[in-house]
């Protein structure tokens, strides 16, 4: 089993949240010494000029980050009009945040049923959402909210101008069981 590959995958999956050493040890079923050795070995492999990412230790967590020396290219990517459109998934995440802010990534993922890590990173990079503190939930995840750029982008003066969401009307399932759209012909039979 390639533990370096597993470690790299874990760091990719946890995204911006990162992972602390204790959790990493529990997940990989290894001790602290082995975890530190693996992190150091992977970190050294990323130090090559041929690599675009690195391992950073920020806020008591290890995470994959981009190299500072490539910042100008990432900025161009974010500012490029061709890459500056919002996908339907991005719009969905943005709407969830706008209507439920402040909200954590975990709550967004629960509403969508899929991971939103990448989308949240792009929305933060575009300046449409921002971190708005830490939740009181276990692990103290980041809270996200929309920015003034969000309002400008969608031509809103305030969040009060967001359209109302119509709640779906639940049909009475019990009556549906006994009601049919088809009418039975009633034939009188003479005996």
PyMOL commands that set and color helices and strands:
alter all, ss='L'
color gray80, all
select helices_A, chain A and resi 3-17+21-28+32-46+68-79+81-83+88-100+105-112+117-125+148-153+159-161+173-178
alter helices_A, ss='H'
color red, helices_A
select strands_A, chain A and resi 53-58+61-66+103-104+129-134+142-146
alter strands_A, ss='S'
color yellow, strands_A
deselect
rebuild
show_as cartoon
